[in-house]
Amino acid sequence: MNRRLVLATIVVVALIGLAGCSMIFGGISEEELDREQEYDDLRERNATAAIDIEGGSIIGDSEFRAVYDLNETDELSMYRSSLYREEALDIHSVRYWYPNGTELNGSELDIDQGRSSTEVRVPDGNGTLAYSGSAGSRTFQLPAFVHGSYELTTPEGSRTTNFLFGNVNPGGYDREVVDDRERLDWEELDSTLSVRYYQTRDIPLFVGLVGVVTVLGGAGIAYYYRQVKRLREQREELGLDVDIDDDDSDPPPPGLK
């Protein structure tokens, strides 16, 4: 009886595991692959890869759009590196254009998502591929899936120049501000692109916060000092701070020397 119970338990656990695997490796739905998105502005950029980050806040993730001139690349392995391993990149709104301009939706492409990568295969390696995904909160990191020139645009009102709040890696880029959006350009990129940015309105808020904390801290220290001084005066009035050693040190009266 116990043996049957053990076998039944093993079967149930195996079925649950298979169900979980099917959820993990189930791929991306056709609805997500074909979701509406606009890419015309990025296709007009003079770069091998044009990436645009939009929206987002301190607590909410932003979204990014990316367009690649594939340059004889018919297969891309898309992933993001986490602390422990590489994870498949979640993408949606996938589009592909043949060199002659004919457009295909994502569901018409060969796209397979596994645990560690999302494999995208296109019918012609000289076409153009576009997709969208989550960009994180005030940070963005993405490997260079296609070698060549890269152009990255941060959200409106954001910057990367303050060394406390912003960072761009790798270096060797050109920077300009267009319509209150920072645009970063690399002539050649073949490594992971990593950007940390901030909103310009965050700087005055941070300075104000530091000022408030400084004032409150100074007021607390002053209050503590006054309380200690008052307690010392009260002890002296009650004679609790009489120093006997000081009395012994007084010189003796004349004639007792």
trRosetta pair geometry for C-beta under 8 A, 3 or more apart (Angstrom, degrees):
i j d omega theta_ij theta_ji phi_ij phi_ji
1 4 5.9 -53 -152 33 31 109
1 5 6.6 31 150 -18 64 105
2 5 5.6 -54 -151 35 34 113
2 6 6.4 36 152 -21 66 103
3 6 5.7 -52 -150 34 33 112
3 7 6.4 32 153 -17 65 106
4 7 5.7 -54 -147 38 32 111
4 8 6.2 34 154 -20 66 106
5 8 5.7 -53 -146 36 30 111
5 9 6.4 33 153 -21 63 105
6 9 5.7 -55 -152 34 31 113
6 10 6.5 32 151 -20 65 104
7 10 5.7 -52 -150 33 33 112
7 11 6.5 34 153 -20 65 104
8 11 5.7 -53 -150 34 33 112
8 12 6.5 32 153 -19 66 105
9 12 5.8 -55 -149 36 32 110
9 13 6.3 30 155 -17 66 107
10 13 5.8 -57 -148 38 30 110
10 14 6.2 31 154 -21 65 108
11 14 5.7 -56 -149 36 29 112
11 15 6.4 29 154 -19 64 105
12 15 5.8 -55 -150 35 31 110
12 16 6.4 30 153 -18 65 105
13 16 5.7 -55 -149 37 32 111
13 17 6.3 34 152 -21 65 106
14 17 5.6 -54 -149 36 31 113
14 18 6.4 31 154 -18 65 104
15 18 5.7 -53 -148 36 32 110
15 19 6.3 34 152 -20 64 105
16 19 5.6 -54 -149 36 32 113
16 20 6.4 33 152 -20 65 104
17 20 5.6 -54 -150 35 32 111
17 21 6.4 32 153 -18 65 104
18 21 5.6 -52 -147 36 33 111
18 22 6.4 35 153 -21 65 104
19 22 5.7 -54 -150 34 31 112
19 23 6.7 31 150 -19 63 103
20 23 5.6 -55 -153 34 35 110
20 24 6.3 30 152 -18 68 106
21 24 5.6 -55 -145 38 35 110
21 25 5.9 -4 168 14 72 111
22 25 6.6 -67 -129 58 25 84
22 26 5.7 58 158 -72 61 93
23 26 5.6 -24 -143 -20 24 123
24 115 6.2 15 154 -90 120 89
25 113 7.3 -177 -150 101 51 73
25 114 5.9 2 -124 -130 97 55
25 115 6.7 -46 -79 -46 92 77
27 111 7.3 122 -162 112 110 85
27 112 6.3 -65 -108 -141 113 47
27 113 4.8 139 -126 36 52 96
28 32 5.1 -105 178 81 97 128
28 33 5.6 115 118 -56 114 94
28 90 7.4 143 -95 -149 117 68
28 91 6.9 -45 -90 66 166 71
28 92 7.1 -160 -169 -89 132 69
28 106 7.8 -52 106 148 128 134
28 111 6.4 -41 45 124 116 127
28 113 5.4 94 -24 -15 88 139
28 118 7.5 33 -23 -136 125 126
29 32 4.8 95 61 7 82 100
29 33 7.0 -150 97 -4 44 88
30 33 5.5 -55 -143 40 36 113
30 34 5.9 13 164 -1 70 114
30 106 7.6 171 -146 92 54 93
30 107 4.0 44 -142 -103 95 129
31 34 6.4 -70 -140 50 22 94
31 35 6.7 53 152 -64 60 83
32 35 5.7 -18 -152 -24 34 116
32 92 4.3 -88 178 -118 86 104
32 93 7.8 -76 170 -29 56 52
32 106 7.8 -68 105 89 61 150
33 91 8.0 48 -108 106 66 88
33 92 6.6 -116 -81 -142 26 55
33 93 7.7 -177 -177 -43 25 13
33 94 5.0 -36 -160 29 76 111
33 105 6.8 99 128 153 94 89
33 106 3.0 -144 175 103 95 126
33 107 4.8 135 91 -56 132 68
33 109 7.8 -153 -172 43 132 99
33 111 6.5 166 -113 48 133 154
34 93 7.7 14 150 -112 12 42
34 94 7.7 -47 -70 48 37 75
34 105 4.6 20 -112 -179 93 130
34 106 5.6 -143 -62 42 54 94
34 107 5.2 -25 -47 -11 111 111
35 92 4.9 12 30 162 132 110
35 93 4.4 -69 78 -71 91 79
35 132 7.8 -86 82 49 118 126
36 93 6.8 -27 92 -118 17 109
37 65 6.6 168 176 -114 127 118
37 92 7.8 136 -39 115 135 83
37 93 3.5 66 -11 -175 135 144
37 95 7.4 -141 68 -19 106 119
37 130 7.6 -163 101 135 126 119
37 132 5.4 -163 -118 -24 158 137
38 41 7.1 46 136 7 103 97
39 42 5.2 -60 -166 46 71 110
39 43 5.7 75 136 -30 89 102
39 65 6.4 -163 -103 176 81 129
39 67 5.5 129 -170 -77 116 123
39 95 6.2 -149 11 50 149 142
39 130 4.4 -1 -121 -154 160 163
40 43 5.7 -56 -146 34 33 113
40 44 6.7 31 156 -22 64 105
41 44 6.0 -59 -158 30 31 111
41 45 7.6 46 144 -37 60 93
41 52 7.6 42 96 -51 115 159
42 45 5.6 -33 -162 2 46 118
42 50 4.2 174 -164 101 89 126
42 51 7.9 59 -137 -75 130 15
42 52 6.0 -121 -82 -13 116 121
42 65 6.1 -147 -36 119 152 114
42 66 7.5 -174 -179 -157 157 17
42 67 4.1 145 125 6 120 131
42 130 7.1 127 83 -120 132 119
43 50 7.7 -146 -63 43 22 140
43 67 5.5 -121 -74 -178 62 161
43 97 7.8 48 -123 11 137 153
43 128 6.6 62 -124 167 103 157
43 130 7.5 -56 -66 -68 97 132
45 50 3.9 116 57 -94 147 145
45 67 7.4 136 37 67 113 123
45 151 5.5 -140 171 61 138 149
46 149 7.9 -16 129 101 67 145
46 151 7.9 86 69 -34 55 147
47 50 5.0 125 65 -68 116 81
47 148 7.6 136 175 126 65 105
47 149 4.6 -121 -144 112 75 102
47 150 6.0 79 178 -140 128 13
47 151 3.9 -161 -26 -6 165 109
47 185 7.1 -136 -92 -135 130 93
48 68 6.8 9 152 -151 72 68
48 69 5.2 -104 -147 50 57 101
48 71 6.6 -28 -140 -20 113 134
48 146 5.9 -147 150 116 116 115
48 147 7.5 -30 135 111 165 36
48 148 2.8 73 -27 109 169 136
48 149 4.8 130 4 49 94 65
48 150 6.7 -45 61 -68 91 53
49 66 6.6 -8 -171 -168 97 98
49 67 7.1 166 -150 84 50 49
49 68 5.0 -7 -103 -104 85 77
49 69 7.5 -126 -62 24 50 70
49 144 7.4 -166 15 -144 158 78
49 145 7.8 126 -99 52 145 84
49 146 5.8 151 -59 62 116 110
49 148 6.6 132 -9 75 87 104
49 149 7.4 -173 29 95 69 50
49 150 4.8 -13 67 -113 103 77
49 151 7.2 -180 94 29 57 65
49 189 7.7 -84 43 61 125 125
50 66 7.2 163 85 -150 50 50
50 67 5.0 -3 55 54 96 98
50 150 7.9 170 -81 -159 32 51
50 151 4.9 -9 -115 65 71 106
50 153 8.0 15 -176 -4 84 105
51 64 5.9 1 -174 -178 95 120
51 65 7.2 168 -152 85 49 50
51 66 4.7 -6 -105 -104 81 86
51 142 7.2 174 -120 53 157 151
51 150 7.1 1 5 -171 109 96
51 151 7.0 173 28 90 67 55
51 152 4.8 -12 70 -110 107 73
51 153 7.1 -175 96 25 58 69
51 193 7.8 154 28 97 160 159
52 64 6.5 159 82 -155 46 68
52 65 4.8 -5 56 54 99 96
52 66 7.7 -171 22 -73 65 45
52 152 7.9 175 -80 -157 32 48
52 153 4.8 -4 -118 58 71 112
53 56 7.3 -22 166 0 103 137
53 62 5.5 52 -179 128 94 139
53 63 7.5 160 -153 86 55 39
53 64 4.8 -30 -97 -97 66 92
53 135 4.9 131 -131 -154 103 170
53 140 5.7 -98 -86 -72 143 150
53 152 7.3 25 -10 -176 104 90
53 153 6.7 -165 27 93 71 61
53 154 5.5 -14 58 -132 120 42
53 155 5.5 -76 111 -44 91 78
54 62 6.2 172 82 -174 37 103
54 63 5.6 -22 63 67 90 86
54 64 7.2 153 16 -96 72 40
54 65 7.4 25 -1 -3 115 98
54 155 5.8 117 -132 -105 30 90
55 60 7.6 -66 151 116 100 115
55 62 4.7 163 85 -132 72 79
55 63 5.9 34 45 20 120 87
55 155 6.4 -146 15 -115 16 134
56 60 5.9 -169 -147 99 45 81
56 61 6.0 -52 -114 160 93 25
56 62 2.6 -48 -46 -59 122 96
56 63 7.6 -169 -49 2 93 51
56 135 6.6 -77 -64 77 141 110
56 136 7.7 34 -130 98 138 42
56 137 5.9 173 -168 -124 108 53
56 138 6.7 176 144 -49 127 52
56 155 6.2 -145 41 -41 104 154
57 60 4.3 46 40 38 96 97
57 137 6.9 -29 81 -143 41 101
58 137 6.4 62 -175 175 22 122
58 138 6.6 12 -108 -27 50 130
59 137 6.8 -25 -151 -132 4 150
60 137 6.4 138 79 -104 26 108
61 134 5.1 -2 157 -163 142 106
61 135 6.6 151 178 59 87 59
61 136 5.7 -67 -134 -134 93 12
61 137 5.4 -83 -93 -57 51 77
62 134 7.6 124 80 -165 43 59
62 135 4.3 -38 86 64 92 116
62 136 6.9 -12 38 69 83 41
62 137 7.0 133 -6 -102 82 39
62 138 8.0 114 -9 -47 120 34
62 140 7.8 -52 69 -74 121 106
62 155 6.3 -116 -131 -54 148 132
63 132 6.2 13 176 -180 107 110
63 133 7.2 171 -154 92 70 26
63 134 6.4 -56 -107 -110 59 42
63 135 5.9 124 -161 -1 6 102
64 132 6.6 175 90 -151 48 66
64 133 6.0 -15 58 63 90 71
64 134 7.6 39 16 134 86 10
64 135 4.1 105 -30 -69 105 116
64 140 6.7 101 -64 -134 143 127
64 142 7.8 -123 94 -44 162 145
65 93 7.9 -51 -117 94 93 134
65 130 7.1 2 -178 -171 91 101
65 131 7.8 -178 -150 97 56 33
65 132 5.0 -27 -100 -98 67 91
66 130 6.7 173 91 -146 51 58
66 131 6.0 -11 59 61 94 71
66 132 7.3 162 16 -91 73 40
66 133 7.8 -11 5 18 114 99
66 142 7.7 -158 -82 168 150 166
67 128 6.4 6 -176 178 95 107
67 129 7.3 168 -152 88 50 44
67 130 4.5 -13 -102 -98 77 94
68 73 8.0 -53 143 68 129 133
68 76 7.8 102 67 -77 164 152
68 128 6.8 169 84 -156 50 61
68 129 4.9 -8 56 59 101 91
68 130 7.5 -179 18 -76 67 46
68 145 6.9 -62 -94 82 157 110
68 146 4.8 127 -159 8 126 148
69 128 5.7 -31 -101 -104 55 85
69 146 7.4 172 72 143 52 156
69 148 7.2 -73 68 91 100 169
70 73 4.3 -135 -179 56 88 88
70 74 7.1 79 163 -74 143 39
70 122 6.7 -119 -83 52 164 150
70 125 5.4 -138 127 -175 127 55
70 126 6.4 -149 73 -115 102 13
70 127 5.8 29 16 64 129 56
70 128 6.7 -154 -12 -94 89 29
70 129 5.9 74 -64 -4 107 105
70 146 6.3 -124 -131 -112 42 140
71 125 7.7 -42 95 152 25 89
71 126 7.1 43 -107 -120 19 60
71 146 6.5 121 37 -172 108 117
71 147 7.7 -96 81 67 141 74
71 148 6.3 136 -1 -55 157 140
72 125 4.6 42 -155 127 31 123
72 126 6.1 14 -66 -73 54 77
73 76 6.6 59 148 -66 119 86
73 125 5.2 159 54 -158 19 100
73 146 5.7 -144 20 -113 162 99
74 121 6.4 28 148 -158 81 71
74 122 5.4 -131 -152 62 64 79
74 123 7.6 -77 -147 119 110 6
74 124 7.0 -116 -106 149 103 10
74 125 3.6 -73 -53 -73 83 96
75 119 6.9 -11 -168 -169 98 90
75 120 7.0 161 -153 85 49 53
75 121 4.9 -8 -104 -104 85 77
75 122 7.5 -160 -72 18 42 71
76 119 7.5 161 84 -153 50 45
76 120 4.7 -6 57 58 96 102
76 129 7.1 -155 -3 82 144 168
76 145 4.9 40 -153 176 116 127
76 146 7.3 -48 -103 -55 119 88
77 117 4.7 -7 -176 -179 90 146
77 118 7.6 145 -162 69 44 43
77 119 5.8 -15 -106 -101 68 72
77 145 7.6 -173 60 -135 50 101
78 88 7.3 61 95 -163 79 62
78 89 4.0 -77 141 38 103 130
78 91 6.7 22 111 -34 160 131
78 117 6.2 135 64 -166 42 80
78 118 4.4 -28 65 62 103 96
78 119 7.7 -172 20 -76 77 23
78 120 6.4 36 -10 -4 116 111
78 145 6.1 -16 -95 -95 77 142
79 86 4.5 25 162 175 141 109
79 87 6.3 147 -163 73 86 35
79 88 6.0 -60 -109 -107 76 30
79 89 5.6 -141 -99 -27 17 91
79 116 6.2 -4 -116 158 136 63
79 117 4.4 -59 -61 -103 110 78
79 118 7.1 165 -69 15 59 71
79 143 6.9 23 68 12 74 133
80 86 7.1 158 80 -156 32 67
80 87 5.5 -24 64 63 83 89
80 89 5.6 109 -23 -86 90 84
80 141 6.6 100 -148 99 104 99
80 142 7.1 -55 -100 -107 92 55
80 143 7.6 -165 -104 -9 46 93
81 85 7.8 -133 -148 130 61 24
81 86 5.4 -39 -100 -100 63 73
81 87 7.8 152 -107 17 15 75
81 141 7.7 -86 48 139 84 130
81 143 7.5 91 -16 -52 101 109
81 192 7.1 -55 17 -103 126 153
82 85 6.0 6 55 58 101 52
82 86 7.3 166 16 -103 77 19
82 87 5.4 49 -19 -12 116 116
85 116 6.8 -84 154 -114 109 101
86 116 4.9 61 92 -164 96 93
86 117 6.8 6 133 -61 120 84
87 115 7.5 -72 -134 162 59 59
87 116 6.6 -84 -109 -130 22 43
88 113 5.1 101 174 -164 150 89
88 114 5.9 169 -73 72 132 50
88 115 6.3 -167 -22 149 112 14
88 116 6.1 84 -53 96 76 11
88 117 5.3 128 -104 -152 75 2
88 118 4.7 101 -169 -43 97 80
89 117 7.4 6 7 -148 81 52
89 118 5.1 -95 57 18 76 122
89 133 6.2 -35 172 -120 97 164
90 113 7.9 47 -104 -136 56 146
90 118 7.5 148 -83 -50 24 144
90 133 5.8 137 89 -139 67 106
90 134 6.6 23 73 11 113 104
91 94 6.1 66 133 -68 117 104
91 118 6.2 175 8 117 112 166
91 120 8.0 -17 51 -64 157 131
91 131 4.3 -6 -169 173 126 133
91 132 6.7 128 -161 67 72 40
91 133 4.9 -57 -104 -70 59 109
92 106 7.7 -114 -163 -7 39 171
92 131 7.2 127 60 -169 26 85
92 132 5.6 -41 71 71 75 93
92 133 6.9 136 18 -85 74 57
93 106 7.2 149 149 -27 10 135
93 130 7.7 -53 125 124 87 95
93 131 6.4 137 82 -151 70 49
93 132 4.4 21 53 19 121 116
94 105 7.2 90 85 174 76 52
94 106 2.9 93 63 -94 107 115
94 109 6.6 -94 129 31 133 137
94 111 6.8 129 46 -70 175 154
94 120 7.4 -158 -146 -126 141 131
94 129 7.6 -21 -164 -169 89 88
94 130 7.0 157 -154 89 43 59
94 131 4.6 -3 -102 -100 74 94
95 103 6.3 -24 -168 -161 104 102
95 104 7.2 148 -162 77 54 53
95 105 6.7 -38 -106 -118 65 40
95 106 6.8 -59 -59 -49 37 78
95 129 7.5 157 86 -158 54 44
95 130 4.4 -3 57 58 96 106
95 131 7.5 -175 22 -69 62 52
96 103 7.2 143 80 -156 47 53
96 104 4.5 -14 63 58 99 103
96 106 7.8 120 -12 -88 94 48
96 108 7.8 -127 40 81 116 101
96 109 5.8 110 -10 -73 141 128
96 122 5.4 179 -141 -129 144 115
96 123 7.8 118 136 21 146 87
96 127 5.8 50 179 128 90 140
96 128 7.0 160 -156 83 50 53
96 129 5.4 -11 -105 -105 81 69
96 130 7.5 -166 -73 24 39 71
97 101 6.0 -24 -171 -143 112 32
97 102 6.8 148 -156 73 61 40
97 103 5.3 -25 -97 -96 77 67
97 104 7.7 -172 -77 18 31 73
97 127 5.5 179 87 -173 52 101
97 128 4.4 0 52 54 104 102
97 130 8.0 40 -7 -4 98 105
98 101 6.7 -30 70 39 79 22
98 102 4.3 14 28 51 120 95
98 103 7.9 -121 10 -61 78 27
98 104 7.7 81 -33 -15 86 103
98 123 7.4 -30 -94 77 97 111
98 124 5.6 66 -132 35 78 142
98 127 5.1 -63 -118 -105 28 120
99 124 6.5 -98 -12 129 94 144
99 126 5.2 4 -64 110 121 106
99 127 5.8 -109 -43 -91 61 63
104 108 4.4 -120 -173 83 105 131
104 109 6.2 117 124 -54 128 88
104 123 7.8 101 -16 9 160 119
105 108 5.2 96 60 4 71 104
105 109 7.9 -137 103 -8 43 89
106 109 5.8 -59 -157 28 42 111
106 111 6.3 -5 -179 -13 90 152
106 131 7.5 86 -94 -106 124 95
109 120 6.5 13 142 -160 135 84
109 121 6.8 169 175 73 91 57
109 122 6.2 -30 -137 -99 118 62
109 123 7.9 -126 -120 -22 77 83
110 119 7.9 -37 126 118 87 95
110 120 7.5 133 86 -161 64 39
110 121 4.0 -20 75 60 115 109
110 122 8.0 -148 38 -64 87 26
111 118 6.9 2 -171 176 92 96
111 119 7.0 167 -152 87 44 58
111 120 5.2 0 -108 -107 85 71
111 121 7.6 -159 -71 25 44 68
112 118 7.4 172 88 -159 42 54
112 119 4.7 -6 60 57 90 106
113 117 7.9 -144 -143 112 53 40
113 118 4.5 -14 -106 -112 81 86
113 119 7.6 -165 -78 22 34 66
114 117 5.9 18 54 56 100 62
114 118 7.5 -173 26 -84 61 39
114 119 7.3 38 -1 -9 102 101
120 129 6.9 107 136 -155 141 148
120 131 7.9 -114 -89 -46 160 146
122 125 6.8 134 78 -85 107 45
122 127 5.9 -133 155 53 140 126
122 129 6.2 -118 -64 -76 145 116
123 127 7.6 50 65 -9 73 144
124 127 4.7 95 82 -28 98 107
135 139 8.0 -178 150 90 76 46
135 140 4.8 -22 -171 -104 98 101
136 139 4.7 -50 115 73 137 81
136 140 6.1 -176 44 -85 111 49
136 141 7.4 34 -2 15 149 83
138 196 6.5 35 142 -160 84 71
138 197 6.0 -140 -163 69 69 63
138 198 6.4 33 -152 -90 120 54
139 194 7.8 -13 -172 -168 93 78
139 195 7.0 164 -157 90 49 56
139 196 5.0 -15 -106 -104 82 75
139 197 7.8 170 -87 21 35 67
140 152 7.6 166 99 -163 145 134
140 193 7.5 -19 119 118 95 97
140 194 7.4 170 91 -149 57 37
140 195 4.7 -1 57 57 98 99
140 196 8.0 -175 24 -76 64 37
140 197 7.7 9 6 4 104 107
141 192 6.4 13 -172 171 90 112
141 193 6.9 173 -146 91 43 58
141 194 4.7 9 -109 -109 90 78
141 195 7.5 -171 -70 25 53 59
142 145 7.9 -52 161 -20 98 96
142 192 7.0 175 92 -156 27 74
142 193 5.3 -10 63 58 77 100
143 191 7.7 -86 -144 169 69 33
143 192 4.8 -47 -99 -99 60 78
143 193 7.5 150 -122 15 10 74
144 147 6.5 70 141 -91 121 49
144 150 6.9 -97 -117 -62 106 139
144 189 4.8 -170 -101 127 144 94
144 190 5.4 -135 83 -134 147 23
144 191 6.1 47 6 45 121 18
144 192 6.9 -135 -9 -83 77 26
144 193 6.4 99 -62 -26 82 96
147 188 7.4 8 -179 -162 85 83
147 189 7.4 -167 -143 82 53 51
147 190 4.9 10 -116 -98 98 97
148 188 6.9 -81 -164 -125 18 60
148 189 7.3 -18 74 44 36 76
149 185 7.2 0 -177 -172 102 88
149 186 6.4 179 -152 93 58 64
149 187 5.5 -42 -107 -156 97 31
149 188 6.5 -44 -80 -74 58 40
149 189 7.2 85 -140 8 22 93
150 185 7.3 170 89 -151 55 45
150 186 4.6 14 51 49 94 107
150 189 4.4 -19 -2 20 127 144
150 193 6.6 -143 153 -80 162 143
151 183 6.6 -5 -172 -174 96 98
151 184 7.2 161 -154 84 48 51
151 185 5.1 -6 -105 -104 80 78
151 186 7.8 -154 -68 27 42 66
152 183 7.3 162 84 -154 46 51
152 184 4.7 -10 59 59 96 101
152 185 8.0 -168 24 -72 65 38
152 193 6.7 166 -58 174 144 143
152 195 6.5 -174 139 -38 154 154
153 178 7.8 -60 -126 56 115 111
153 181 5.4 31 -174 147 101 124
153 182 7.2 160 -151 85 53 48
153 183 5.0 -15 -100 -103 80 78
153 184 7.8 -173 -75 21 35 69
154 158 4.5 -112 140 88 120 120
154 159 7.4 156 82 -85 153 18
154 160 6.8 174 -47 -37 156 103
154 181 6.1 -177 71 -168 64 80
154 182 4.6 11 34 57 117 97
154 183 7.9 -143 14 -72 74 36
154 184 7.7 59 -25 -7 97 104
154 195 7.0 -141 -85 151 109 143
154 197 4.9 151 -144 -106 143 171
155 158 4.7 70 66 -2 80 131
155 181 6.9 -113 142 -125 17 99
155 197 7.5 159 31 103 87 143
156 179 7.4 -57 -115 126 97 88
156 180 5.4 44 -158 105 81 105
156 181 5.3 -56 -95 -76 53 95
157 180 5.7 6 -65 158 54 114
157 181 7.9 -19 -4 -85 37 60
157 199 5.4 18 125 -147 104 86
157 200 5.5 -114 -178 20 77 100
157 201 6.9 -1 172 -9 127 97
158 181 7.4 23 45 -134 82 62
158 182 6.3 -94 95 13 74 111
158 197 4.5 58 165 150 120 126
158 198 6.4 162 -150 82 82 25
158 199 5.4 -54 -95 -91 72 52
158 200 7.2 -157 -107 -23 21 75
159 162 6.8 81 104 -3 113 90
159 166 6.1 -69 119 -72 70 154
159 182 5.5 121 -115 -48 53 141
159 197 6.4 167 82 -157 23 93
159 198 6.4 -30 61 63 71 75
159 200 5.8 69 -2 -72 116 87
160 166 3.7 159 -164 -174 44 126
160 167 6.7 -104 -170 34 98 15
160 168 5.1 66 153 -46 147 105
160 175 7.9 -131 57 -124 111 136
160 182 6.2 -175 4 124 93 163
160 184 7.4 2 26 -60 148 131
160 195 6.2 -70 -104 -162 140 96
160 196 6.9 120 -133 79 93 52
160 197 4.8 -61 -77 -101 80 82
160 198 7.7 133 -95 17 38 73
161 166 5.7 35 27 68 22 151
161 175 7.8 124 -76 162 102 163
162 165 4.7 23 89 41 118 95
162 166 5.0 102 54 13 65 105
162 198 6.5 -43 47 42 122 135
162 203 6.7 -179 -71 -91 159 117
163 166 7.1 -59 -86 59 18 76
163 167 7.8 62 -147 -79 49 79
165 196 7.3 -146 156 133 49 105
165 197 7.9 32 136 177 90 24
165 198 3.9 3 146 -33 129 150
165 202 6.7 153 -147 102 164 135
165 203 7.6 -129 11 -79 151 81
165 206 7.9 -142 -60 -38 135 162
166 196 5.7 177 -144 97 38 79
166 197 5.6 28 -119 -116 97 44
166 198 5.7 -107 -61 7 88 98
167 194 7.5 -18 113 122 101 96
167 195 7.3 177 89 -151 60 37
167 196 4.4 30 41 40 89 109
168 171 7.1 103 102 -96 93 54
168 173 6.5 -85 143 34 139 141
168 184 6.3 -168 -141 -125 145 155
168 194 7.5 154 -157 91 35 62
168 195 5.4 7 -111 -113 72 79
168 196 7.8 -136 -62 33 46 63
169 192 8.0 16 112 97 99 83
169 193 7.7 158 92 -157 60 37
169 194 4.5 -6 64 62 102 104
169 195 7.6 -164 31 -71 63 46
170 173 7.7 136 95 -34 67 102
170 186 7.5 77 70 -113 96 139
170 189 7.3 173 41 -127 115 91
170 191 5.9 71 -29 67 126 127
170 193 7.7 -78 11 -108 72 55
172 186 6.6 64 102 -130 90 90
172 187 7.8 -82 147 27 105 92
173 184 4.9 16 158 -174 144 95
173 185 5.9 149 -167 69 86 41
173 186 5.0 -53 -103 -74 91 75
174 184 7.3 153 77 -156 48 48
174 185 4.5 -17 57 59 97 103
175 182 6.6 -18 -162 -167 98 98
175 183 7.2 149 -154 79 49 53
175 184 5.7 -13 -100 -102 76 70
175 185 7.8 -167 -71 20 33 76
176 182 7.7 156 86 -153 33 54
176 183 5.3 -19 67 60 80 102
176 185 7.9 12 13 -3 98 112
177 180 6.8 10 176 -114 106 21
177 181 6.9 152 -158 70 65 31
177 182 5.6 -35 -100 -96 75 58
177 183 7.2 164 -100 13 22 82
178 181 5.8 -34 72 63 69 86
178 183 5.4 17 13 -14 112 130
182 197 7.2 -171 48 -129 138 133
184 195 7.3 -176 22 -101 157 135
186 189 4.3 68 108 -52 145 110
189 193 6.5 21 -178 -70 144 104
198 202 5.0 -97 172 49 109 145
198 203 7.5 103 124 -50 131 81
199 202 4.7 110 68 -20 80 101
200 203 6.3 -36 -171 10 48 111
201 204 6.6 -51 -164 38 50 103
201 205 6.5 48 145 -17 72 112
202 205 5.5 -65 -151 44 37 114
202 206 5.9 39 154 -25 73 107
203 206 5.7 -54 -146 34 29 110
203 207 6.4 27 157 -16 64 105
204 207 5.6 -54 -143 39 34 110
204 208 6.1 36 157 -20 67 107
205 208 5.7 -55 -147 38 29 112
205 209 6.3 32 153 -21 64 106
206 209 5.6 -53 -148 35 31 113
206 210 6.4 32 153 -18 64 103
207 210 5.7 -53 -149 36 32 111
207 211 6.4 34 151 -20 64 105
208 211 5.5 -54 -149 36 33 113
208 212 6.4 32 154 -19 66 103
209 212 5.8 -52 -147 35 32 110
209 213 6.3 29 155 -16 65 106
210 213 5.8 -57 -147 39 30 110
210 214 6.2 33 153 -22 65 107
211 214 5.6 -56 -147 35 30 112
211 215 6.3 27 157 -17 65 106
212 215 5.9 -55 -147 37 30 109
212 216 6.2 25 157 -13 65 110
213 216 5.9 -57 -143 42 29 108
213 217 6.0 30 157 -20 65 110
214 217 5.8 -57 -145 38 27 111
214 218 6.3 26 157 -17 64 107
215 218 5.8 -55 -147 37 29 109
215 219 6.3 28 155 -18 64 107
216 219 5.7 -53 -145 38 31 111
216 220 6.3 34 154 -21 64 105
217 220 5.7 -54 -149 35 31 112
217 221 6.5 29 155 -17 65 104
218 221 5.8 -54 -147 36 33 109
218 222 6.3 32 155 -18 66 106
219 222 5.7 -54 -146 38 31 111
219 223 6.3 33 155 -20 65 106
220 223 5.8 -54 -146 36 30 111
220 224 6.3 30 155 -18 64 107
221 224 5.7 -55 -149 37 31 112
221 225 6.3 33 153 -21 65 106
222 225 5.7 -54 -148 35 31 112
222 226 6.5 30 155 -18 65 104
223 226 5.9 -54 -148 36 31 109
223 227 6.4 31 154 -19 65 106
224 227 5.8 -55 -149 36 31 111
224 228 6.5 30 154 -18 65 106
225 228 5.9 -56 -149 36 31 110
225 229 6.3 30 154 -18 65 108
226 229 5.7 -56 -146 39 32 111
226 230 6.2 32 156 -20 66 106
227 230 5.8 -53 -145 36 30 110
227 231 6.4 31 155 -19 64 106
228 231 5.8 -54 -148 36 31 111
228 232 6.4 32 153 -20 64 105
229 232 5.7 -55 -151 34 32 112
229 233 6.5 31 153 -18 65 104
230 233 5.7 -53 -149 35 33 111
230 234 6.4 34 153 -19 66 105
231 234 5.7 -53 -149 36 33 112
231 235 6.5 34 153 -19 65 105
232 235 5.8 -55 -150 35 32 111
232 236 6.5 32 152 -19 64 105
232 241 7.3 42 -163 -57 73 158
233 236 5.7 -55 -150 36 33 112
233 237 6.5 34 152 -20 66 104
234 237 5.7 -52 -148 34 33 111
234 238 6.5 21 156 -9 65 108
235 238 5.9 -62 -147 44 31 104
235 240 4.3 -82 -165 64 84 115
235 241 4.9 81 128 -32 106 108
236 239 7.6 40 -177 -74 32 25
236 240 7.5 -87 -66 48 23 73
236 241 5.0 -41 -88 41 66 126
239 242 5.4 2 -172 -32 77 115
243 246 4.2 69 96 -2 109 112
243 247 7.5 170 100 -11 63 79
244 247 5.6 -52 -159 31 45 112
244 248 6.6 42 148 -18 71 103
245 248 5.7 -54 -150 36 37 112
245 249 6.5 36 153 -23 66 107
246 249 5.7 -58 -153 32 32 113
246 250 7.6 50 148 -39 61 87
247 250 6.0 -35 -165 0 41 113
251 257 8.0 -8 -180 -90 96 103
252 256 4.2 -110 153 92 126 113
252 257 5.8 167 71 -76 116 60
253 256 5.3 65 63 14 75 119
254 257 7.3 -28 -139 -12 38 105
